[in-house]
Every structure is written in C-alpha cells, then in structure tokens.
C-alpha cells in the first residue's frame, strides 16, 4: 500500500539541476577553493608531524597545567590523562593518523570561526539577520550529515577537502547561535554606560560585547570541535583519512579490535580538546 497526494513536486531534480549548473559554470572557483583548503590542511598536517611526538605530548601537558592552573587538581588530572592517552596512541602506532585528524579538525574549526563569528555578531546586533539565519541554521543542524557528502564530492572530488568542508557545514551552527546568544545577553547597563561615554560601534563591540560574550563564544567553539570530531568517520568515507579511516577499516573488515582502537584514539583527542577549550571559556569568565 502506498500513500501519496497528487504528483510529486520535483524537489530532488531541482537540487540536482542546481548542483550540475554550479559544477558546469563555476568549476574554476571550486578548484581555487580546493587548492586553498588543501594548502591549509597540508600546512597544518606537516607542521604537526614535524614536532617530535614526545615534545608534543609535553607541550599538551604543560598547556593543560597553564590553562587550568597548576595548583588545581583538575589541571594535573588532565595533564596526566593527556600524557598517558597520547603515549598510548603513540604506542599503538596511530600518531600520524591522530595528527592528520587534528589537522582536519583544526582546519575546519579555523574556517568555522572565520565564517561563524561575524555571522553570530550580526545575528546578535540585528533582529532581522537573526530571524533570517535561524531557519538556515535549523536545516544545517538537522539535515543528516551524509547529505553534505554528495555535493561536496561533486564539487571538490574525493579526499581531505570535501571532508573538511562537510565538517564546516555541520559544525558551524552552534558557534553562530551561541555567539548571537552571548552578544544578546550582554548586560543592558554595560551597553548604556558605553553609549553614555560616546563609544563607537567598533569600540562597543571589541571592548564591551565580545569580552562579555567570550564564555558563550568559547562554548560555541567547543561544541563546533566536538561536532567536527563526530564527522571524522563519516568524512573518512570520502577519503579524508586520519583516525576515521582506521575505524572505517575496522567496520569494513569486521575487525572489532581495530575499530575500537581507532575509536579510543578519537575519544582521547576529543577529551583533551574539550577540556582545553572549556578552560578558555572559564578564563574568559574570570
């Protein structure tokens, strides 16, 4: 038994026609984007791999102690966890895959911040812009992530670049929403006091609104990074590589151990990045 009301509206065909039009008429622009993103990822990846693993582990531990405060037990807990976790990844032979995944996440997060922060500020200062962006962000957040992969592969081919750009689309909404929320939650008294002293809109933004909204903005960055890490395995399906490829090989080869080890390395990286970005937000509150 089938249920259908009238003739189907050709939404899917219209989207396919639109994608074909873009690939036919803007191939040069997509190639330029591919080159730029590939250059960014390659630079990050080569830079991370150039650092000796033991030195990198020591730097992460020192960064944890500095950000959380070396007198606090939580700081020492994170430092010990980072050292043991990263030594485990090094021991298992997945250090290069970890650095590749970290480069992918950092490249995606850099683009998320560059795009999302101005849009979040715009949404925080303009009710009209906020109302216009809200349905788009709803679609970006609720659309299954696999849907992004098809046009990304058509536009940019297989490899790291479509994986990063799909991750950007998936991870962008939380930063825009939380930046908008943070700007709107700046105490009215602060805004009035700044206006009374004759602050320009730029001075108001840089010296009042952004510092007050920093904890909310860092929460958005944290959520974006976590969503980016959740895309690691999905991106590996189109050749993004890294730890996602290890998990994918475990799935395709029915190798439970390999899949578990790849997933464990992703979890270790996620916990370290989560705690470090959270500490930035706490420092903003202080």
Buried (B, 14 or more C-beta within 10 A) or exposed (E): EEEEEEEEEEEEEEEBEEBEEBEEEEEEEBEEBBEEBBEBBEEBBEEBBEEEBEEBBBEBBEBBBEBBBEEEEEBBEBBEBBBEBBBBBBEBEBBBBBBBBBBBBBBBBBBBBEBBBEBBBBBBBEEEBBEEBBEEBEEBBEEEBEEBBBBBBBBBBEBBBBBBBBBBBBBBBBBBBBBBBBBBEBEEEBBEEBEEEEBEEEEBBEEBBBBBBBBBBBBBBBBBBBBBBBBBBBBBBBBBBBBBBBBBBBBEEEBEEBBEBBBBBBEBBBBBBBBBBBBBBEBBEE
